[in-house]
Amino acid sequence: MYKVKIQSFEGPFDLMVYLIENARMDIYDINISEITQQYIDYLQEMESLDIEVGSEFIVLAAVLIRIKSRMLLPRMNQEGEVVIDEDPRAELAEKLIEYKKTKRIAEMLQEREEYMESVFTKPGEDVSQYLNSPVEVLNVDSDQFVQAFLSFLSRRKKITEVRARYQRPRSPRESIEERIKNMSAVLEEKLKTQETVSFSDLVPDHPDRYDMILSFSSLLEMMKTQGYDAEQKENYGEITVRRIAGENRKAGEDHDAE
């Protein structure tokens, strides 16, 4: 005894896979009589509910009935001996397996599409200036190349030895509190005579990577706590800093207080 549950399927093979998995059958050893009955009952239930049954469902029903009849009627040769032909279910099983593979791939692609819809990519940069540059080719023979490589290894060895004996003195690194204090002083002075200040004017002379990162982090903190705003109109363009107008600044401070 079984129940037929009406739900939407993408096609007849989708319904077949559902019936086989629901009955816990081996796809290579389908109880064709039981599955055929369930399949036909499902189609009749759809018709009773005025659900349109596509022609592809009817075609598969005919295939199932043909397979069922071939399995019920033994094949005999002229001598009256039973002939064991190829399993009539084999072709259907191969199609169902191929359908399941295709469905899994489609589901994977659907998940990938949904994931990529939430991913934002950076627009491409104009690199034509680099592509149009002529390629320089060094015209050297093998002996010159070997000598140049040996010279490079020798210089590298000497530099390694020097670094092992000596250490370059480094000046104390400035903290973010100190950098904010210095940048605030520069901004207060320059904003007396101009509306905006370039970020490059807030960075120390001859900055290294640490200086650039520290200055940028300090600017972000100042935008959050001291009523400044920054704008960059294009990628890699200059960053300009300005003071937020009185009302906007007060609104921002009230928001931070909340």
C-alpha atoms as an extended CHARMM CRD file, in Angstrom:
* protein
*
       258  EXT
         1         1  MET       CA              0.0000000000        0.0000000000        0.0000000000  PROA      1               0.0000000000
         2         2  TYR       CA              1.4160000000        3.3660000000       -0.9430000000  PROA      2               0.0000000000
         3         3  LYS       CA              0.2570000000        6.9550000000       -1.1910000000  PROA      3               0.0000000000
         4         4  VAL       CA              0.6560000000        9.2570000000       -4.1670000000  PROA      4               0.0000000000
         5         5  LYS       CA              1.8220000000       12.7290000000       -3.1870000000  PROA      5               0.0000000000
         6         6  ILE       CA              1.1730000000       15.4140000000       -5.7780000000  PROA      6               0.0000000000
         7         7  GLN       CA              4.0550000000       17.8200000000       -6.2440000000  PROA      7               0.0000000000
         8         8  SER       CA              5.7310000000       19.5750000000       -9.1410000000  PROA      8               0.0000000000
         9         9  PHE       CA              8.4040000000       17.7670000000      -11.1650000000  PROA      9               0.0000000000
        10        10  GLU       CA             10.6180000000       19.1200000000      -13.9030000000  PROA      10              0.0000000000
        11        11  GLY       CA              9.8810000000       16.1850000000      -16.1880000000  PROA      11              0.0000000000
        12        12  PRO       CA              9.0870000000       12.4640000000      -16.3490000000  PROA      12              0.0000000000
        13        13  PHE       CA             12.6140000000       11.4120000000      -15.3500000000  PROA      13              0.0000000000
        14        14  ASP       CA             12.4080000000       13.6670000000      -12.3050000000  PROA      14              0.0000000000
        15        15  LEU       CA              9.2050000000       11.8440000000      -11.3050000000  PROA      15              0.0000000000
        16        16  MET       CA             10.8160000000        8.4540000000      -11.9600000000  PROA      16              0.0000000000
        17        17  VAL       CA             13.8290000000        9.2420000000       -9.8090000000  PROA      17              0.0000000000
        18        18  TYR       CA             11.5120000000       10.4140000000       -7.0280000000  PROA      18              0.0000000000
        19        19  LEU       CA              9.4390000000        7.1980000000       -7.1570000000  PROA      19              0.0000000000
        20        20  ILE       CA             12.5260000000        4.9450000000       -7.2110000000  PROA      20              0.0000000000
        21        21  GLU       CA             14.2540000000        6.7550000000       -4.3430000000  PROA      21              0.0000000000
        22        22  ASN       CA             11.0150000000        6.9240000000       -2.3410000000  PROA      22              0.0000000000
        23        23  ALA       CA             10.5890000000        3.1380000000       -2.7760000000  PROA      23              0.0000000000
        24        24  ARG       CA             14.2860000000        2.6340000000       -1.9020000000  PROA      24              0.0000000000
        25        25  MET       CA             14.9640000000        0.5980000000       -5.0200000000  PROA      25              0.0000000000
        26        26  ASP       CA             18.2730000000       -0.0450000000       -6.7210000000  PROA      26              0.0000000000
        27        27  ILE       CA             18.2730000000        1.9130000000       -9.9520000000  PROA      27              0.0000000000
        28        28  TYR       CA             19.8630000000       -1.1150000000      -11.6830000000  PROA      28              0.0000000000
        29        29  ASP       CA             17.2150000000       -3.4680000000      -10.2810000000  PROA      29              0.0000000000
        30        30  ILE       CA             13.9430000000       -1.5700000000      -10.6250000000  PROA      30              0.0000000000
        31        31  ASN       CA             10.7230000000       -3.3730000000       -9.7220000000  PROA      31              0.0000000000
        32        32  ILE       CA              9.2520000000       -2.3080000000      -13.0260000000  PROA      32              0.0000000000
        33        33  SER       CA              5.7400000000       -3.5780000000      -12.2270000000  PROA      33              0.0000000000
        34        34  GLU       CA              5.4850000000       -1.5600000000       -8.9930000000  PROA      34              0.0000000000
        35        35  ILE       CA              7.0710000000        1.5720000000      -10.4300000000  PROA      35              0.0000000000
        36        36  THR       CA              4.8790000000        1.4450000000      -13.5370000000  PROA      36              0.0000000000
        37        37  GLN       CA              1.7450000000        1.2280000000      -11.3770000000  PROA      37              0.0000000000
        38        38  GLN       CA              2.8620000000        4.1270000000       -9.1780000000  PROA      38              0.0000000000
        39        39  TYR       CA              3.7760000000        6.1910000000      -12.2250000000  PROA      39              0.0000000000
        40        40  ILE       CA              0.3850000000        5.6450000000      -13.8950000000  PROA      40              0.0000000000
        41        41  ASP       CA             -1.4560000000        6.3080000000      -10.6270000000  PROA      41              0.0000000000
        42        42  TYR       CA              0.4160000000        9.5790000000      -10.3330000000  PROA      42              0.0000000000
        43        43  LEU       CA             -0.6050000000       10.6460000000      -13.8490000000  PROA      43              0.0000000000
        44        44  GLN       CA             -4.2290000000        9.7250000000      -13.1580000000  PROA      44              0.0000000000
        45        45  GLU       CA             -4.1380000000       11.7320000000       -9.9250000000  PROA      45              0.0000000000
        46        46  MET       CA             -2.8100000000       14.7400000000      -11.8390000000  PROA      46              0.0000000000
        47        47  GLU       CA             -5.6410000000       14.4510000000      -14.3800000000  PROA      47              0.0000000000
        48        48  SER       CA             -8.2440000000       14.2090000000      -11.5950000000  PROA      48              0.0000000000
        49        49  LEU       CA             -6.9170000000       17.4890000000      -10.1930000000  PROA      49              0.0000000000
        50        50  ASP       CA             -7.1140000000       19.1480000000      -13.6450000000  PROA      50              0.0000000000
        51        51  ILE       CA             -3.3270000000       19.3600000000      -13.8040000000  PROA      51              0.0000000000
        52        52  GLU       CA             -2.1020000000       19.3350000000      -17.3850000000  PROA      52              0.0000000000
        53        53  VAL       CA              0.0200000000       16.2530000000      -18.1080000000  PROA      53              0.0000000000
        54        54  GLY       CA              2.7420000000       16.8690000000      -20.6650000000  PROA      54              0.0000000000
        55        55  SER       CA              3.2510000000       14.5440000000      -23.6290000000  PROA      55              0.0000000000
        56        56  GLU       CA              6.6980000000       13.5620000000      -22.3390000000  PROA      56              0.0000000000
        57        57  PHE       CA              5.0350000000       12.0070000000      -19.2640000000  PROA      57              0.0000000000
        58        58  ILE       CA              2.7420000000        9.9580000000      -21.5120000000  PROA      58              0.0000000000
        59        59  VAL       CA              5.6950000000        8.7860000000      -23.6340000000  PROA      59              0.0000000000
        60        60  LEU       CA              7.5710000000        7.5050000000      -20.5870000000  PROA      60              0.0000000000
        61        61  ALA       CA              4.4260000000        5.7490000000      -19.3610000000  PROA      61              0.0000000000
        62        62  ALA       CA              4.2800000000        3.8910000000      -22.6800000000  PROA      62              0.0000000000
        63        63  VAL       CA              7.9700000000        2.9530000000      -22.3360000000  PROA      63              0.0000000000
        64        64  LEU       CA              7.3410000000        1.5700000000      -18.8530000000  PROA      64              0.0000000000
        65        65  ILE       CA              4.3930000000       -0.4900000000      -20.0380000000  PROA      65              0.0000000000
        66        66  ARG       CA              6.4880000000       -1.8750000000      -22.9300000000  PROA      66              0.0000000000
        67        67  ILE       CA              9.3140000000       -2.8360000000      -20.5580000000  PROA      67              0.0000000000
        68        68  LYS       CA              6.8290000000       -4.4280000000      -18.1620000000  PROA      68              0.0000000000
        69        69  SER       CA              5.2880000000       -6.5110000000      -20.9700000000  PROA      69              0.0000000000
        70        70  ARG       CA              8.7320000000       -7.6570000000      -22.1830000000  PROA      70              0.0000000000
        71        71  MET       CA              9.6030000000       -8.8200000000      -18.6870000000  PROA      71              0.0000000000
        72        72  LEU       CA              6.2980000000      -10.6830000000      -18.2390000000  PROA      72              0.0000000000
        73        73  LEU       CA              6.4190000000      -12.4650000000      -21.6040000000  PROA      73              0.0000000000
        74        74  PRO       CA              9.4080000000      -14.8090000000      -21.8860000000  PROA      74              0.0000000000
        75        75  ARG       CA             11.2250000000      -14.9020000000      -25.2200000000  PROA      75              0.0000000000
        76        76  MET       CA             11.5070000000      -18.3460000000      -26.7920000000  PROA      76              0.0000000000
        77        77  ASN       CA             13.4480000000      -19.5800000000      -29.7940000000  PROA      77              0.0000000000
        78        78  GLN       CA             12.2750000000      -22.0010000000      -32.4840000000  PROA      78              0.0000000000
        79        79  GLU       CA             13.2730000000      -24.9780000000      -30.3470000000  PROA      79              0.0000000000
        80        80  GLY       CA             10.9770000000      -23.7900000000      -27.5670000000  PROA      80              0.0000000000
        81        81  GLU       CA             13.8540000000      -22.8190000000      -25.2720000000  PROA      81              0.0000000000
        82        82  VAL       CA             13.6750000000      -19.6340000000      -23.2100000000  PROA      82              0.0000000000
        83        83  VAL       CA             16.1110000000      -17.0220000000      -24.5300000000  PROA      83              0.0000000000
        84        84  ILE       CA             17.6200000000      -14.6380000000      -21.9830000000  PROA      84              0.0000000000
        85        85  ASP       CA             18.0480000000      -11.3480000000      -23.7560000000  PROA      85              0.0000000000
        86        86  GLU       CA             19.5650000000       -8.1790000000      -22.4420000000  PROA      86              0.0000000000
        87        87  ASP       CA             17.7180000000       -6.7470000000      -19.4280000000  PROA      87              0.0000000000
        88        88  PRO       CA             14.9950000000       -4.4790000000      -20.9190000000  PROA      88              0.0000000000
        89        89  ARG       CA             15.4290000000       -2.1580000000      -17.9120000000  PROA      89              0.0000000000
        90        90  ALA       CA             19.0990000000       -1.4500000000      -18.6970000000  PROA      90              0.0000000000
        91        91  GLU       CA             18.5000000000        1.3800000000      -21.1690000000  PROA      91              0.0000000000
        92        92  LEU       CA             16.0520000000        3.0970000000      -18.7990000000  PROA      92              0.0000000000
        93        93  ALA       CA             18.4960000000        2.7460000000      -15.8840000000  PROA      93              0.0000000000
        94        94  GLU       CA             21.3170000000        4.3610000000      -17.9110000000  PROA      94              0.0000000000
        95        95  LYS       CA             19.0680000000        7.2820000000      -18.8460000000  PROA      95              0.0000000000
        96        96  LEU       CA             18.0170000000        7.7730000000      -15.2290000000  PROA      96              0.0000000000
        97        97  ILE       CA             21.6500000000        7.7600000000      -14.0510000000  PROA      97              0.0000000000
        98        98  GLU       CA             22.6010000000       10.2940000000      -16.7230000000  PROA      98              0.0000000000
        99        99  TYR       CA             19.6380000000       12.4500000000      -15.6810000000  PROA      99              0.0000000000
       100       100  LYS       CA             20.7180000000       12.3590000000      -12.0090000000  PROA      100             0.0000000000
       101       101  LYS       CA             24.2590000000       13.4280000000      -12.9890000000  PROA      101             0.0000000000
       102       102  THR       CA             22.9250000000       16.2870000000      -15.1000000000  PROA      102             0.0000000000
       103       103  LYS       CA             20.5800000000       17.3880000000      -12.3140000000  PROA      103             0.0000000000
       104       104  ARG       CA             23.4210000000       17.4350000000       -9.7620000000  PROA      104             0.0000000000
       105       105  ILE       CA             25.5280000000       19.5580000000      -12.1180000000  PROA      105             0.0000000000
       106       106  ALA       CA             22.6100000000       21.9400000000      -12.6790000000  PROA      106             0.0000000000
       107       107  GLU       CA             22.0960000000       22.2900000000       -8.9180000000  PROA      107             0.0000000000
       108       108  MET       CA             25.8120000000       22.9770000000       -8.4430000000  PROA      108             0.0000000000
       109       109  LEU       CA             25.7400000000       25.6560000000      -11.1540000000  PROA      109             0.0000000000
       110       110  GLN       CA             22.6220000000       27.1940000000       -9.5800000000  PROA      110             0.0000000000
       111       111  GLU       CA             24.3380000000       27.3810000000       -6.1860000000  PROA      111             0.0000000000
       112       112  ARG       CA             27.4050000000       28.8940000000       -7.8520000000  PROA      112             0.0000000000
       113       113  GLU       CA             25.2590000000       31.5000000000       -9.6060000000  PROA      113             0.0000000000
       114       114  GLU       CA             23.5240000000       32.4550000000       -6.3440000000  PROA      114             0.0000000000
       115       115  TYR       CA             26.9020000000       32.7380000000       -4.6120000000  PROA      115             0.0000000000
       116       116  MET       CA             28.4120000000       34.8860000000       -7.3760000000  PROA      116             0.0000000000
       117       117  GLU       CA             25.4210000000       37.2500000000       -7.2310000000  PROA      117             0.0000000000
       118       118  SER       CA             26.6290000000       38.2790000000       -3.7620000000  PROA      118             0.0000000000
       119       119  VAL       CA             30.2360000000       38.8050000000       -4.9100000000  PROA      119             0.0000000000
       120       120  PHE       CA             31.3320000000       42.2490000000       -6.0520000000  PROA      120             0.0000000000
       121       121  THR       CA             34.3800000000       42.4560000000       -8.3000000000  PROA      121             0.0000000000
       122       122  LYS       CA             36.7030000000       45.3820000000       -8.8040000000  PROA      122             0.0000000000
       123       123  PRO       CA             36.4230000000       46.9380000000      -12.3030000000  PROA      123             0.0000000000
       124       124  GLY       CA             39.3860000000       46.3890000000      -14.5850000000  PROA      124             0.0000000000
       125       125  GLU       CA             42.0690000000       49.0390000000      -14.8290000000  PROA      125             0.0000000000
       126       126  ASP       CA             43.3860000000       50.6020000000      -18.0180000000  PROA      126             0.0000000000
       127       127  VAL       CA             46.7350000000       48.8840000000      -18.6440000000  PROA      127             0.0000000000
       128       128  SER       CA             47.1560000000       49.9930000000      -22.2520000000  PROA      128             0.0000000000
       129       129  GLN       CA             50.0990000000       52.2080000000      -21.3040000000  PROA      129             0.0000000000
       130       130  TYR       CA             51.9900000000       49.1050000000      -20.2290000000  PROA      130             0.0000000000
       131       131  LEU       CA             50.8800000000       46.9280000000      -23.1430000000  PROA      131             0.0000000000
       132       132  ASN       CA             52.0080000000       49.4700000000      -25.7110000000  PROA      132             0.0000000000
       133       133  SER       CA             55.5260000000       49.7270000000      -24.2580000000  PROA      133             0.0000000000
       134       134  PRO       CA             58.1840000000       48.1430000000      -26.5030000000  PROA      134             0.0000000000
       135       135  VAL       CA             59.7660000000       44.9120000000      -25.2870000000  PROA      135             0.0000000000
       136       136  GLU       CA             63.4680000000       45.2070000000      -24.5920000000  PROA      136             0.0000000000
       137       137  VAL       CA             65.5800000000       42.2080000000      -25.5610000000  PROA      137             0.0000000000
       138       138  LEU       CA             69.0890000000       41.7240000000      -24.1840000000  PROA      138             0.0000000000
       139       139  ASN       CA             71.5250000000       40.5940000000      -26.8500000000  PROA      139             0.0000000000
       140       140  VAL       CA             74.0290000000       38.6010000000      -24.8070000000  PROA      140             0.0000000000
       141       141  ASP       CA             75.6980000000       35.2790000000      -25.4110000000  PROA      141             0.0000000000
       142       142  SER       CA             75.6980000000       32.3780000000      -22.9530000000  PROA      142             0.0000000000
       143       143  ASP       CA             79.1260000000       33.2590000000      -21.5000000000  PROA      143             0.0000000000
       144       144  GLN       CA             78.0580000000       36.8190000000      -20.7060000000  PROA      144             0.0000000000
       145       145  PHE       CA             74.8320000000       35.5640000000      -19.1520000000  PROA      145             0.0000000000
       146       146  VAL       CA             76.7160000000       33.0880000000      -16.9340000000  PROA      146             0.0000000000
       147       147  GLN       CA             79.1910000000       35.7700000000      -15.8260000000  PROA      147             0.0000000000
       148       148  ALA       CA             76.3560000000       38.1500000000      -14.9920000000  PROA      148             0.0000000000
       149       149  PHE       CA             74.6200000000       35.4580000000      -12.9330000000  PROA      149             0.0000000000
       150       150  LEU       CA             77.8400000000       34.5910000000      -11.0510000000  PROA      150             0.0000000000
       151       151  SER       CA             78.3950000000       38.2830000000      -10.3590000000  PROA      151             0.0000000000
       152       152  PHE       CA             74.8740000000       38.5380000000       -8.9700000000  PROA      152             0.0000000000
       153       153  LEU       CA             75.4570000000       35.5560000000       -6.6670000000  PROA      153             0.0000000000
       154       154  SER       CA             78.7400000000       37.0620000000       -5.4620000000  PROA      154             0.0000000000
       155       155  ARG       CA             77.1390000000       40.4230000000       -4.6330000000  PROA      155             0.0000000000
       156       156  ARG       CA             74.2510000000       38.6700000000       -2.8970000000  PROA      156             0.0000000000
       157       157  LYS       CA             76.6800000000       36.6550000000       -0.7600000000  PROA      157             0.0000000000
       158       158  LYS       CA             78.5510000000       39.8090000000        0.2930000000  PROA      158             0.0000000000
       159       159  ILE       CA             75.3190000000       41.6080000000        1.1960000000  PROA      159             0.0000000000
       160       160  THR       CA             74.2000000000       38.6240000000        3.2820000000  PROA      160             0.0000000000
       161       161  GLU       CA             77.5170000000       38.6210000000        5.1540000000  PROA      161             0.0000000000
       162       162  VAL       CA             77.2920000000       42.3540000000        5.8460000000  PROA      162             0.0000000000
       163       163  ARG       CA             73.7340000000       42.0700000000        7.1220000000  PROA      163             0.0000000000
       164       164  ALA       CA             74.7800000000       39.2370000000        9.4160000000  PROA      164             0.0000000000
       165       165  ARG       CA             77.3750000000       41.5200000000       11.0960000000  PROA      165             0.0000000000
       166       166  TYR       CA             75.6320000000       44.8680000000       11.0720000000  PROA      166             0.0000000000
       167       167  GLN       CA             72.1330000000       46.1190000000       11.7450000000  PROA      167             0.0000000000
       168       168  ARG       CA             70.7890000000       49.3750000000       10.3840000000  PROA      168             0.0000000000
       169       169  PRO       CA             69.6110000000       51.6640000000       13.1750000000  PROA      169             0.0000000000
       170       170  ARG       CA             65.9390000000       52.5340000000       12.9750000000  PROA      170             0.0000000000
       171       171  SER       CA             64.2520000000       55.5750000000       14.3840000000  PROA      171             0.0000000000
       172       172  PRO       CA             61.3760000000       54.9400000000       16.8040000000  PROA      172             0.0000000000
       173       173  ARG       CA             58.0810000000       54.3530000000       15.0160000000  PROA      173             0.0000000000
       174       174  GLU       CA             55.4150000000       57.0000000000       15.4830000000  PROA      174             0.0000000000
       175       175  SER       CA             52.2030000000       55.8370000000       17.1780000000  PROA      175             0.0000000000
       176       176  ILE       CA             48.7210000000       56.4120000000       15.7830000000  PROA      176             0.0000000000
       177       177  GLU       CA             47.9540000000       58.8680000000       18.6130000000  PROA      177             0.0000000000
       178       178  GLU       CA             50.9990000000       60.9510000000       17.6930000000  PROA      178             0.0000000000
       179       179  ARG       CA             50.1560000000       60.8350000000       13.9970000000  PROA      179             0.0000000000
       180       180  ILE       CA             46.5670000000       61.9510000000       14.6710000000  PROA      180             0.0000000000
       181       181  LYS       CA             47.8830000000       64.8330000000       16.7490000000  PROA      181             0.0000000000
       182       182  ASN       CA             50.2620000000       65.9520000000       13.9750000000  PROA      182             0.0000000000
       183       183  MET       CA             47.6670000000       65.5510000000       11.2290000000  PROA      183             0.0000000000
       184       184  SER       CA             45.0840000000       67.4770000000       13.2490000000  PROA      184             0.0000000000
       185       185  ALA       CA             47.5090000000       70.3590000000       13.6380000000  PROA      185             0.0000000000
       186       186  VAL       CA             48.1760000000       70.4420000000        9.8880000000  PROA      186             0.0000000000
       187       187  LEU       CA             44.4730000000       70.3010000000        9.0640000000  PROA      187             0.0000000000
       188       188  GLU       CA             43.5460000000       73.0560000000       11.5190000000  PROA      188             0.0000000000
       189       189  GLU       CA             46.2060000000       75.3270000000       10.0180000000  PROA      189             0.0000000000
       190       190  LYS       CA             45.4600000000       74.6740000000        6.3290000000  PROA      190             0.0000000000
       191       191  LEU       CA             41.6530000000       74.6900000000        6.6280000000  PROA      191             0.0000000000
       192       192  LYS       CA             41.8040000000       78.2890000000        7.8060000000  PROA      192             0.0000000000
       193       193  THR       CA             42.6060000000       79.3820000000        4.2500000000  PROA      193             0.0000000000
       194       194  GLN       CA             41.2550000000       76.5500000000        2.0680000000  PROA      194             0.0000000000
       195       195  GLU       CA             38.2590000000       74.2260000000        1.9860000000  PROA      195             0.0000000000
       196       196  THR       CA             40.0950000000       70.9340000000        1.4490000000  PROA      196             0.0000000000
       197       197  VAL       CA             43.5060000000       69.4550000000        2.1530000000  PROA      197             0.0000000000
       198       198  SER       CA             45.2220000000       66.7390000000        0.1260000000  PROA      198             0.0000000000
       199       199  PHE       CA             46.0440000000       63.5300000000        1.9330000000  PROA      199             0.0000000000
       200       200  SER       CA             49.6080000000       63.7680000000        0.5920000000  PROA      200             0.0000000000
       201       201  ASP       CA             50.0500000000       66.9920000000        2.6080000000  PROA      201             0.0000000000
       202       202  LEU       CA             49.3120000000       65.0190000000        5.7960000000  PROA      202             0.0000000000
       203       203  VAL       CA             51.9520000000       62.3650000000        5.1570000000  PROA      203             0.0000000000
       204       204  PRO       CA             55.5820000000       62.9330000000        6.2720000000  PROA      204             0.0000000000
       205       205  ASP       CA             58.2390000000       63.6190000000        3.6500000000  PROA      205             0.0000000000
       206       206  HSD       CA             59.7430000000       60.5260000000        2.0090000000  PROA      206             0.0000000000
       207       207  PRO       CA             57.1670000000       58.1410000000        3.5650000000  PROA      207             0.0000000000
       208       208  ASP       CA             57.6160000000       54.3990000000        3.6500000000  PROA      208             0.0000000000
       209       209  ARG       CA             54.8380000000       51.8050000000        3.7040000000  PROA      209             0.0000000000
       210       210  TYR       CA             54.4510000000       52.0930000000        7.4690000000  PROA      210             0.0000000000
       211       211  ASP       CA             53.9730000000       55.8680000000        7.2110000000  PROA      211             0.0000000000
       212       212  MET       CA             51.3100000000       55.5110000000        4.5130000000  PROA      212             0.0000000000
       213       213  ILE       CA             49.3680000000       52.8570000000        6.4220000000  PROA      213             0.0000000000
       214       214  LEU       CA             49.6350000000       54.7490000000        9.7070000000  PROA      214             0.0000000000
       215       215  SER       CA             48.4910000000       58.0170000000        8.0890000000  PROA      215             0.0000000000
       216       216  PHE       CA             45.5360000000       56.3610000000        6.3670000000  PROA      216             0.0000000000
       217       217  SER       CA             44.4530000000       54.5840000000        9.5730000000  PROA      217             0.0000000000
       218       218  SER       CA             44.7670000000       57.8710000000       11.4650000000  PROA      218             0.0000000000
       219       219  LEU       CA             42.5910000000       59.6200000000        8.8770000000  PROA      219             0.0000000000
       220       220  LEU       CA             39.8770000000       56.9880000000        9.2570000000  PROA      220             0.0000000000
       221       221  GLU       CA             39.9240000000       57.4380000000       13.0220000000  PROA      221             0.0000000000
       222       222  MET       CA             39.7340000000       61.2370000000       12.6400000000  PROA      222             0.0000000000
       223       223  MET       CA             36.7420000000       60.8910000000       10.2790000000  PROA      223             0.0000000000
       224       224  LYS       CA             35.0220000000       58.8380000000       12.9440000000  PROA      224             0.0000000000
       225       225  THR       CA             35.7860000000       60.9750000000       16.0050000000  PROA      225             0.0000000000
       226       226  GLN       CA             36.8220000000       64.4830000000       14.9230000000  PROA      226             0.0000000000
       227       227  GLY       CA             34.2910000000       65.5120000000       12.2820000000  PROA      227             0.0000000000
       228       228  TYR       CA             36.3650000000       65.1790000000        9.1090000000  PROA      228             0.0000000000
       229       229  ASP       CA             35.3120000000       63.7360000000        5.7610000000  PROA      229             0.0000000000
       230       230  ALA       CA             37.3940000000       62.4220000000        2.8330000000  PROA      230             0.0000000000
       231       231  GLU       CA             36.7330000000       61.9160000000       -0.8690000000  PROA      231             0.0000000000
       232       232  GLN       CA             38.5150000000       60.0810000000       -3.7020000000  PROA      232             0.0000000000
       233       233  LYS       CA             36.9780000000       60.6880000000       -7.1230000000  PROA      233             0.0000000000
       234       234  GLU       CA             38.8190000000       57.9060000000       -8.9960000000  PROA      234             0.0000000000
       235       235  ASN       CA             40.8770000000       54.8040000000       -8.3250000000  PROA      235             0.0000000000
       236       236  TYR       CA             44.3940000000       55.7020000000       -7.1820000000  PROA      236             0.0000000000
       237       237  GLY       CA             43.4050000000       59.3740000000       -7.3180000000  PROA      237             0.0000000000
       238       238  GLU       CA             44.2480000000       61.9770000000       -4.7030000000  PROA      238             0.0000000000
       239       239  ILE       CA             42.2830000000       61.8620000000       -1.4430000000  PROA      239             0.0000000000
       240       240  THR       CA             40.9690000000       65.2110000000       -0.2660000000  PROA      240             0.0000000000
       241       241  VAL       CA             40.0220000000       65.9140000000        3.3360000000  PROA      241             0.0000000000
       242       242  ARG       CA             37.5400000000       68.5250000000        4.5500000000  PROA      242             0.0000000000
       243       243  ARG       CA             35.7700000000       69.4050000000        7.7500000000  PROA      243             0.0000000000
       244       244  ILE       CA             32.0990000000       68.4770000000        7.9850000000  PROA      244             0.0000000000
       245       245  ALA       CA             29.7490000000       71.4540000000        8.2670000000  PROA      245             0.0000000000
       246       246  GLY       CA             28.4920000000       72.2930000000       11.7450000000  PROA      246             0.0000000000
       247       247  GLU       CA             25.0320000000       70.6800000000       11.4940000000  PROA      247             0.0000000000
       248       248  ASN       CA             26.2800000000       67.5630000000        9.7350000000  PROA      248             0.0000000000
       249       249  ARG       CA             29.0990000000       67.2080000000       12.2000000000  PROA      249             0.0000000000
       250       250  LYS       CA             26.7600000000       67.4970000000       15.1730000000  PROA      250             0.0000000000
       251       251  ALA       CA             24.4480000000       64.8910000000       13.6300000000  PROA      251             0.0000000000
       252       252  GLY       CA             27.3910000000       62.5230000000       13.1890000000  PROA      252             0.0000000000
       253       253  GLU       CA             28.4750000000       63.0270000000       16.8110000000  PROA      253             0.0000000000
       254       254  ASP       CA             24.9170000000       62.3850000000       18.0550000000  PROA      254             0.0000000000
       255       255  HSD       CA             24.8060000000       59.2000000000       15.9600000000  PROA      255             0.0000000000
       256       256  ASP       CA             28.0980000000       57.9800000000       17.4470000000  PROA      256             0.0000000000
       257       257  ALA       CA             26.7800000000       58.7500000000       20.9410000000  PROA      257             0.0000000000
       258       258  GLU       CA             23.7590000000       56.5470000000       20.3220000000  PROA      258             0.0000000000
